[in-house]
């Protein structure tokens, strides 16, 4: 979600918020929920890992990524799981920044993504 070693990384509060929002979305997506193994932040805070069951290529999940980031960019209301019962650090959330960086990634990367950005590393 951020360009490694040349732009600021995600702060922990927005990364944490994205983790909660994405986990909620991915657990409920009718097409993908049964294949979601893991979603969580990279320690370097430049982005996230998503592990899905099956033999998939990046291009196979572009639709899922667009739907996920559209959901997060437009999310309103209480962050799911942001309570002492569900989370060990529930006050460390930043929904406005989570929405901002989700929209930025959607607009700058996902919306018009082409083959050149679907191979890692480039
Ligand atoms: Zn949490």
Backbone and ligand atoms as CSV (ligand in chain L), in Angstrom:
chain,resi,resn,atom,element,x,y,z
A,1,UNK,N,N,0.808,-1.213,0.000
A,1,UNK,CA,C,0.000,0.000,0.000
A,1,UNK,C,C,0.840,1.260,0.000
A,2,UNK,N,N,2.114,1.124,0.410
A,2,UNK,CA,C,3.024,2.258,0.287
A,2,UNK,C,C,4.268,1.770,-0.445
A,3,UNK,N,N,4.929,2.661,-1.131
A,3,UNK,CA,C,6.111,2.298,-1.895
A,3,UNK,C,C,7.274,2.053,-0.937
A,4,UNK,N,N,7.842,0.840,-0.923
A,4,UNK,CA,C,8.847,0.491,0.076
A,4,UNK,C,C,10.062,1.406,0.042
A,5,UNK,N,N,10.452,1.873,1.204
A,5,UNK,CA,C,11.672,2.655,1.419
A,5,UNK,C,C,11.706,4.007,0.709
A,6,UNK,N,N,10.575,4.485,0.186
A,6,UNK,CA,C,10.597,5.850,-0.344
A,6,UNK,C,C,9.340,6.658,-0.069
A,7,UNK,N,N,8.443,6.129,0.716
A,7,UNK,CA,C,7.366,6.977,1.218
A,7,UNK,C,C,6.975,6.500,2.601
A,8,UNK,N,N,6.305,7.333,3.380
A,8,UNK,CA,C,5.986,6.951,4.762
A,8,UNK,C,C,5.137,5.681,4.807
A,9,UNK,N,N,5.429,4.839,5.779
A,9,UNK,CA,C,4.645,3.618,5.956
A,9,UNK,C,C,3.317,3.952,6.643
A,10,UNK,N,N,2.448,2.960,6.729
A,10,UNK,CA,C,1.188,3.126,7.445
A,10,UNK,C,C,1.484,3.272,8.939
A,11,UNK,N,N,0.761,4.138,9.601
A,11,UNK,CA,C,0.848,4.183,11.062
A,11,UNK,C,C,0.080,2.991,11.632
A,12,UNK,N,N,0.430,2.627,12.860
A,12,UNK,CA,C,-0.183,1.412,13.415
A,12,UNK,C,C,-1.692,1.540,13.566
A,13,UNK,N,N,-2.202,2.702,13.909
A,13,UNK,CA,C,-3.637,2.825,14.149
A,13,UNK,C,C,-4.448,2.583,12.871
A,14,UNK,N,N,-3.987,3.117,11.734
A,14,UNK,CA,C,-4.749,2.843,10.505
A,14,UNK,C,C,-4.526,1.416,10.004
A,15,UNK,N,N,-3.326,0.876,10.207
A,15,UNK,CA,C,-3.092,-0.524,9.834
A,15,UNK,C,C,-4.001,-1.444,10.661
A,16,UNK,N,N,-4.105,-1.149,11.952
A,16,UNK,CA,C,-4.966,-1.934,12.839
A,16,UNK,C,C,-6.432,-1.836,12.405
A,17,UNK,N,N,-6.856,-0.640,12.058
A,17,UNK,CA,C,-8.241,-0.441,11.605
A,17,UNK,C,C,-8.497,-1.205,10.312
A,18,UNK,N,N,-7.549,-1.137,9.371
A,18,UNK,CA,C,-7.687,-1.885,8.114
A,18,UNK,C,C,-7.745,-3.383,8.390
A,19,UNK,N,N,-6.948,-3.852,9.326
A,19,UNK,CA,C,-6.991,-5.281,9.679
A,19,UNK,C,C,-8.404,-5.669,10.121
A,20,UNK,N,N,-9.010,-4.861,10.989
A,20,UNK,CA,C,-10.368,-5.176,11.456
A,20,UNK,C,C,-11.380,-5.099,10.314
A,21,UNK,N,N,-11.309,-4.053,9.518
A,21,UNK,CA,C,-12.283,-3.884,8.429
A,21,UNK,C,C,-12.144,-4.998,7.390
A,22,UNK,N,N,-10.910,-5.292,7.011
A,22,UNK,CA,C,-10.684,-6.302,5.974
A,22,UNK,C,C,-11.076,-7.685,6.473
A,23,UNK,N,N,-10.738,-7.991,7.726
A,23,UNK,CA,C,-11.125,-9.300,8.274
A,23,UNK,C,C,-12.640,-9.454,8.228
A,24,UNK,N,N,-13.334,-8.405,8.582
A,24,UNK,CA,C,-14.797,-8.447,8.568
A,24,UNK,C,C,-15.313,-8.638,7.146
A,25,UNK,N,N,-14.765,-7.861,6.228
A,25,UNK,CA,C,-15.220,-7.974,4.838
A,25,UNK,C,C,-14.936,-9.365,4.276
A,26,UNK,N,N,-13.724,-9.836,4.470
A,26,UNK,CA,C,-13.306,-11.105,3.860
A,26,UNK,C,C,-14.073,-12.296,4.448
A,27,UNK,N,N,-14.409,-12.227,5.741
A,27,UNK,CA,C,-15.180,-13.303,6.368
A,27,UNK,C,C,-16.610,-13.360,5.842
A,28,UNK,N,N,-17.060,-12.279,5.241
A,28,UNK,CA,C,-18.456,-12.207,4.811
A,28,UNK,C,C,-18.654,-12.160,3.306
A,29,UNK,N,N,-17.584,-12.079,2.533
A,29,UNK,CA,C,-17.743,-12.030,1.077
A,29,UNK,C,C,-18.276,-13.377,0.591
A,30,UNK,N,N,-19.445,-13.380,-0.054
A,30,UNK,CA,C,-20.073,-14.663,-0.403
A,30,UNK,C,C,-19.217,-15.536,-1.314
A,31,UNK,N,N,-18.466,-14.916,-2.222
A,31,UNK,CA,C,-17.676,-15.709,-3.169
A,31,UNK,C,C,-16.370,-16.233,-2.554
A,32,UNK,N,N,-15.814,-15.509,-1.606
A,32,UNK,CA,C,-14.455,-15.822,-1.149
A,32,UNK,C,C,-14.364,-16.293,0.283
A,33,UNK,N,N,-15.368,-16.093,1.101
A,33,UNK,CA,C,-15.220,-16.318,2.548
A,33,UNK,C,C,-14.712,-17.710,2.912
A,34,UNK,N,N,-15.091,-18.726,2.140
A,34,UNK,CA,C,-14.666,-20.094,2.460
A,34,UNK,C,C,-13.191,-20.326,2.123
A,35,UNK,N,N,-12.587,-19.427,1.351
A,35,UNK,CA,C,-11.204,-19.628,0.905
A,35,UNK,C,C,-10.207,-18.727,1.614
A,36,UNK,N,N,-10.686,-17.884,2.511
A,36,UNK,CA,C,-9.786,-16.969,3.223
A,36,UNK,C,C,-9.084,-17.723,4.346
A,37,UNK,N,N,-7.753,-17.734,4.298
A,37,UNK,CA,C,-6.945,-18.386,5.331
A,37,UNK,C,C,-6.417,-17.342,6.312
A,38,UNK,N,N,-5.960,-16.208,5.797
A,38,UNK,CA,C,-5.304,-15.224,6.661
A,38,UNK,C,C,-5.298,-13.856,6.006
A,39,UNK,N,N,-5.506,-12.830,6.804
A,39,UNK,CA,C,-5.249,-11.451,6.397
A,39,UNK,C,C,-4.587,-10.751,7.575
A,40,UNK,N,N,-3.470,-10.100,7.350
A,40,UNK,CA,C,-2.823,-9.392,8.449
A,40,UNK,C,C,-1.723,-8.484,7.957
A,41,UNK,N,N,-1.270,-7.578,8.821
A,41,UNK,CA,C,-0.297,-6.558,8.417
A,41,UNK,C,C,1.120,-7.103,8.276
A,42,UNK,N,N,1.860,-6.539,7.331
A,42,UNK,CA,C,3.295,-6.775,7.243
A,42,UNK,C,C,3.965,-6.008,8.387
A,43,UNK,N,N,4.978,-6.602,8.963
A,43,UNK,CA,C,5.685,-5.942,10.062
A,43,UNK,C,C,6.309,-4.621,9.663
A,44,UNK,N,N,6.684,-4.473,8.409
A,44,UNK,CA,C,7.284,-3.218,7.924
A,44,UNK,C,C,6.236,-2.113,7.738
A,45,UNK,N,N,4.950,-2.477,7.849
A,45,UNK,CA,C,3.814,-1.549,7.736
A,45,UNK,C,C,3.689,-0.892,6.360
A,46,UNK,N,N,4.154,-1.569,5.322
A,46,UNK,CA,C,3.927,-1.063,3.968
A,46,UNK,C,C,2.660,-1.661,3.358
A,47,UNK,N,N,2.119,-2.691,3.968
A,47,UNK,CA,C,0.926,-3.330,3.408
A,47,UNK,C,C,0.518,-4.531,4.224
A,48,UNK,N,N,-0.188,-5.455,3.571
A,48,UNK,CA,C,-0.794,-6.595,4.254
A,48,UNK,C,C,-0.559,-7.870,3.463
A,49,UNK,N,N,-0.641,-8.975,4.188
A,49,UNK,CA,C,-0.633,-10.283,3.549
A,49,UNK,C,C,-2.071,-10.781,3.468
A,50,UNK,N,N,-2.398,-11.403,2.334
A,50,UNK,CA,C,-3.678,-12.110,2.207
A,50,UNK,C,C,-3.367,-13.505,1.691
A,51,UNK,N,N,-3.757,-14.495,2.451
A,51,UNK,CA,C,-3.569,-15.884,2.035
A,51,UNK,C,C,-4.932,-16.487,1.759
A,52,UNK,N,N,-5.078,-16.995,0.529
A,52,UNK,CA,C,-6.332,-17.627,0.105
A,52,UNK,C,C,-6.046,-19.065,-0.303
A,53,UNK,N,N,-7.017,-19.903,-0.082
A,53,UNK,CA,C,-6.902,-21.298,-0.481
A,53,UNK,C,C,-7.044,-21.414,-1.997
A,54,UNK,N,N,-6.229,-22.270,-2.604
A,54,UNK,CA,C,-6.380,-22.521,-4.031
A,54,UNK,C,C,-5.165,-22.090,-4.830
A,55,UNK,N,N,-5.148,-22.481,-6.078
A,55,UNK,CA,C,-4.059,-22.146,-6.989
A,55,UNK,C,C,-4.462,-20.880,-7.738
A,56,UNK,N,N,-4.061,-19.727,-7.197
A,56,UNK,CA,C,-4.531,-18.444,-7.720
A,56,UNK,C,C,-3.375,-17.594,-8.198
A,57,UNK,N,N,-3.663,-16.732,-9.145
A,57,UNK,CA,C,-2.721,-15.707,-9.569
A,57,UNK,C,C,-3.289,-14.355,-9.150
A,58,UNK,N,N,-2.416,-13.357,-9.128
A,58,UNK,CA,C,-2.843,-12.024,-8.693
A,58,UNK,C,C,-4.080,-11.546,-9.452
A,59,UNK,N,N,-4.099,-11.799,-10.755
A,59,UNK,CA,C,-5.219,-11.297,-11.570
A,59,UNK,C,C,-6.559,-11.916,-11.143
A,60,UNK,N,N,-6.511,-13.079,-10.514
A,60,UNK,CA,C,-7.748,-13.748,-10.102
A,60,UNK,C,C,-8.460,-13.025,-8.957
A,61,UNK,N,N,-7.707,-12.199,-8.222
A,61,UNK,CA,C,-8.324,-11.556,-7.058
A,61,UNK,C,C,-8.418,-10.034,-7.205
A,62,UNK,N,N,-8.237,-9.529,-8.397
A,62,UNK,CA,C,-8.363,-8.076,-8.603
A,62,UNK,C,C,-9.778,-7.610,-8.226
A,63,UNK,N,N,-10.778,-8.355,-8.613
A,63,UNK,CA,C,-12.160,-7.988,-8.271
A,63,UNK,C,C,-12.375,-7.973,-6.771
A,64,UNK,N,N,-11.853,-8.971,-6.089
A,64,UNK,CA,C,-11.961,-9.023,-4.625
A,64,UNK,C,C,-11.243,-7.831,-3.991
A,65,UNK,N,N,-10.057,-7.503,-4.487
A,65,UNK,CA,C,-9.306,-6.369,-3.935
A,65,UNK,C,C,-10.048,-5.044,-4.154
A,66,UNK,N,N,-10.607,-4.889,-5.339
A,66,UNK,CA,C,-11.367,-3.656,-5.602
A,66,UNK,C,C,-12.576,-3.563,-4.677
A,67,UNK,N,N,-13.277,-4.682,-4.508
A,67,UNK,CA,C,-14.452,-4.677,-3.623
A,67,UNK,C,C,-14.046,-4.407,-2.171
A,68,UNK,N,N,-12.959,-5.045,-1.751
A,68,UNK,CA,C,-12.481,-4.858,-0.373
A,68,UNK,C,C,-12.091,-3.403,-0.119
A,69,UNK,N,N,-11.306,-2.827,-1.011
A,69,UNK,CA,C,-10.833,-1.465,-0.773
A,69,UNK,C,C,-11.937,-0.430,-0.980
A,70,UNK,N,N,-12.923,-0.731,-1.811
A,70,UNK,CA,C,-14.085,0.146,-1.921
A,70,UNK,C,C,-14.874,0.126,-0.612
A,71,UNK,N,N,-15.032,-1.072,-0.046
A,71,UNK,CA,C,-15.712,-1.213,1.252
A,71,UNK,C,C,-14.993,-0.397,2.319
A,72,UNK,N,N,-13.675,-0.535,2.396
A,72,UNK,CA,C,-12.932,0.158,3.461
A,72,UNK,C,C,-12.905,1.667,3.231
A,73,UNK,N,N,-12.752,2.092,1.983
A,73,UNK,CA,C,-12.690,3.530,1.686
A,73,UNK,C,C,-13.992,4.235,2.033
A,74,UNK,N,N,-15.097,3.511,1.963
A,74,UNK,CA,C,-16.396,4.133,2.218
A,74,UNK,C,C,-17.020,3.752,3.546
A,75,UNK,N,N,-16.260,3.074,4.396
A,75,UNK,CA,C,-16.852,2.553,5.631
A,75,UNK,C,C,-17.306,3.679,6.558
A,76,UNK,N,N,-18.496,3.516,7.113
A,76,UNK,CA,C,-19.030,4.452,8.115
A,76,UNK,C,C,-19.467,3.653,9.330
A,77,UNK,N,N,-19.326,4.231,10.489
A,77,UNK,CA,C,-19.830,3.597,11.701
A,77,UNK,C,C,-18.708,3.084,12.586
A,78,UNK,N,N,-19.099,2.236,13.554
A,78,UNK,CA,C,-18.144,1.680,14.507
A,78,UNK,C,C,-17.264,0.646,13.814
A,79,UNK,N,N,-15.974,0.695,14.067
A,79,UNK,CA,C,-15.068,-0.308,13.506
A,79,UNK,C,C,-15.410,-1.670,14.119
A,80,UNK,N,N,-15.661,-2.677,13.277
A,80,UNK,CA,C,-16.026,-3.996,13.797
A,80,UNK,C,C,-14.926,-4.554,14.708
A,81,UNK,N,N,-15.330,-5.096,15.819
A,81,UNK,CA,C,-14.373,-5.724,16.738
A,81,UNK,C,C,-13.577,-4.743,17.578
A,82,UNK,N,N,-13.875,-3.464,17.485
A,82,UNK,CA,C,-13.133,-2.473,18.269
A,82,UNK,C,C,-13.781,-2.337,19.650
A,83,UNK,N,N,-13.623,-3.377,20.442
A,83,UNK,CA,C,-14.150,-3.392,21.808
A,83,UNK,C,C,-13.191,-4.212,22.668
A,84,UNK,N,N,-13.201,-3.971,23.981
A,84,UNK,CA,C,-12.259,-4.694,24.852
A,84,UNK,C,C,-12.480,-6.203,24.828
A,85,UNK,N,N,-13.679,-6.635,24.541
A,85,UNK,CA,C,-13.971,-8.074,24.481
A,85,UNK,C,C,-13.316,-8.725,23.259
A,86,UNK,N,N,-13.233,-7.976,22.133
A,86,UNK,CA,C,-12.799,-8.570,20.867
A,86,UNK,C,C,-11.357,-8.257,20.471
A,87,UNK,N,N,-10.726,-7.292,21.116
A,87,UNK,CA,C,-9.425,-6.810,20.657
A,87,UNK,C,C,-8.548,-6.426,21.843
A,88,UNK,N,N,-7.267,-6.739,21.765
A,88,UNK,CA,C,-6.335,-6.446,22.850
A,88,UNK,C,C,-5.835,-5.015,22.885
A,89,UNK,N,N,-6.213,-4.205,21.903
A,89,UNK,CA,C,-5.748,-2.815,21.862
A,89,UNK,C,C,-6.782,-1.988,21.099
A,90,UNK,N,N,-8.037,-2.087,21.596
A,90,UNK,CA,C,-9.179,-1.581,20.818
A,90,UNK,C,C,-9.217,-0.069,20.659
A,91,UNK,N,N,-8.490,0.667,21.491
A,91,UNK,CA,C,-8.487,2.131,21.357
A,91,UNK,C,C,-7.517,2.611,20.278
A,92,UNK,N,N,-6.639,1.728,19.820
A,92,UNK,CA,C,-5.637,2.111,18.817
A,92,UNK,C,C,-6.234,1.941,17.412
A,93,UNK,N,N,-7.107,2.849,17.042
A,93,UNK,CA,C,-7.808,2.819,15.758
A,93,UNK,C,C,-7.760,4.215,15.132
A,94,UNK,N,N,-7.728,4.269,13.812
A,94,UNK,CA,C,-7.826,5.551,13.116
A,94,UNK,C,C,-8.626,5.329,11.832
A,95,UNK,N,N,-9.945,5.398,11.973
A,95,UNK,CA,C,-10.820,5.151,10.819
A,95,UNK,C,C,-10.632,6.188,9.706
A,96,UNK,N,N,-10.556,7.490,10.009
A,96,UNK,CA,C,-10.377,8.444,8.897
A,96,UNK,C,C,-9.125,8.168,8.070
A,97,UNK,N,N,-8.014,7.841,8.729
A,97,UNK,CA,C,-6.790,7.548,7.958
A,97,UNK,C,C,-6.887,6.203,7.246
A,98,UNK,N,N,-7.550,5.235,7.858
A,98,UNK,CA,C,-7.750,3.935,7.187
A,98,UNK,C,C,-8.541,4.140,5.896
A,99,UNK,N,N,-9.546,4.995,5.957
A,99,UNK,CA,C,-10.345,5.289,4.767
A,99,UNK,C,C,-9.505,6.048,3.731
A,100,UNK,N,N,-8.717,6.984,4.196
A,100,UNK,CA,C,-7.878,7.781,3.291
A,100,UNK,C,C,-6.881,6.896,2.534
A,101,UNK,N,N,-6.160,6.054,3.260
A,101,UNK,CA,C,-5.150,5.227,2.590
A,101,UNK,C,C,-5.793,4.133,1.743
A,102,UNK,N,N,-6.979,3.680,2.127
A,102,UNK,CA,C,-7.698,2.697,1.304
A,102,UNK,C,C,-8.134,3.334,-0.009
A,103,UNK,N,N,-8.653,4.552,0.068
A,103,UNK,CA,C,-9.078,5.248,-1.158
A,103,UNK,C,C,-7.877,5.568,-2.046
A,104,UNK,N,N,-6.785,5.962,-1.432
A,104,UNK,CA,C,-5.570,6.265,-2.198
A,104,UNK,C,C,-5.074,5.023,-2.943
A,105,UNK,N,N,-5.073,3.872,-2.266
A,105,UNK,CA,C,-4.629,2.632,-2.906
A,105,UNK,C,C,-5.609,2.221,-4.014
A,106,UNK,N,N,-6.880,2.384,-3.755
A,106,UNK,CA,C,-7.897,2.079,-4.760
A,106,UNK,C,C,-7.704,2.953,-5.998
A,107,UNK,N,N,-7.569,4.249,-5.786
A,107,UNK,CA,C,-7.450,5.196,-6.907
A,107,UNK,C,C,-6.112,5.072,-7.645
A,108,UNK,N,N,-5.029,4.929,-6.895
A,108,UNK,CA,C,-3.698,4.972,-7.505
A,108,UNK,C,C,-3.214,3.629,-8.029
A,109,UNK,N,N,-3.755,2.540,-7.509
A,109,UNK,CA,C,-3.248,1.221,-7.886
A,109,UNK,C,C,-4.330,0.325,-8.482
A,110,UNK,N,N,-5.429,0.168,-7.781
A,110,UNK,CA,C,-6.374,-0.882,-8.168
A,110,UNK,C,C,-7.291,-0.509,-9.336
A,111,UNK,N,N,-7.747,0.714,-9.391
A,111,UNK,CA,C,-8.799,1.066,-10.347
A,111,UNK,C,C,-8.416,0.753,-11.785
A,112,UNK,N,N,-7.256,1.166,-12.194
A,112,UNK,CA,C,-6.822,0.908,-13.579
A,112,UNK,C,C,-5.624,-0.032,-13.623
A,113,UNK,N,N,-5.629,-1.043,-12.790
A,113,UNK,CA,C,-4.471,-1.932,-12.687
A,113,UNK,C,C,-4.274,-2.701,-13.996
A,114,UNK,N,N,-3.000,-2.879,-14.368
A,114,UNK,CA,C,-2.713,-3.667,-15.569
A,114,UNK,C,C,-1.701,-4.764,-15.232
A,115,UNK,N,N,-1.399,-5.586,-16.210
A,115,UNK,CA,C,-0.528,-6.750,-16.029
A,115,UNK,C,C,0.794,-6.416,-15.351
A,116,UNK,N,N,1.343,-5.238,-15.653
A,116,UNK,CA,C,2.678,-4.910,-15.147
A,116,UNK,C,C,2.702,-4.824,-13.624
A,117,UNK,N,N,1.532,-4.577,-12.999
A,117,UNK,CA,C,1.507,-4.445,-11.536
A,117,UNK,C,C,1.051,-5.720,-10.859
A,118,UNK,N,N,0.844,-6.770,-11.620
A,118,UNK,CA,C,0.328,-8.013,-11.043
A,118,UNK,C,C,1.418,-9.073,-10.889
A,119,UNK,N,N,2.656,-8.681,-11.140
A,119,UNK,CA,C,3.779,-9.602,-10.983
A,119,UNK,C,C,4.673,-9.052,-9.879
A,120,UNK,N,N,4.977,-9.895,-8.859
A,120,UNK,CA,C,5.785,-9.442,-7.737
A,120,UNK,C,C,6.990,-10.337,-7.594
A,121,UNK,N,N,8.203,-9.814,-7.404
A,121,UNK,CA,C,8.513,-8.381,-7.490
A,121,UNK,C,C,8.583,-7.941,-8.939
A,122,UNK,N,N,8.372,-6.640,-9.148
A,122,UNK,CA,C,8.383,-6.104,-10.506
A,122,UNK,C,C,9.765,-6.172,-11.094
L,1,ZN,ZN,ZN,-7.606,-5.368,17.074
